[in-house]
Amino acid sequence: MILFSSVAMRTGDLEGAAEELTKLLTLDPALRLTAVTCCLADLDRRLNGSSLQGCALAVQLRRQIRDFKADA
């Protein structure tokens, strides 16, 4: 899921990234591993890049990533 969302981000497919991230962001907190949260931190930084500034979907995904990490 993280790999697919990362590839989608790199190819400019934010919708595809959102679809893959949604699957991951609904994991039960007991299943959230440190490696997953680290990868999400990297995606969060990419979503904050200048090319995505002002993009509503990027803002929404960043919020979901932060909430996910807070519950991990």
Buried (B, 14 or more C-beta within 10 A) or exposed (E): BBEBBBEBBEEEBBEBBBBBBEEBBEBEEEEBEEEBBEBBEEBBEBBEEEEBEEBEEBBEBBEBBEEBBEEB
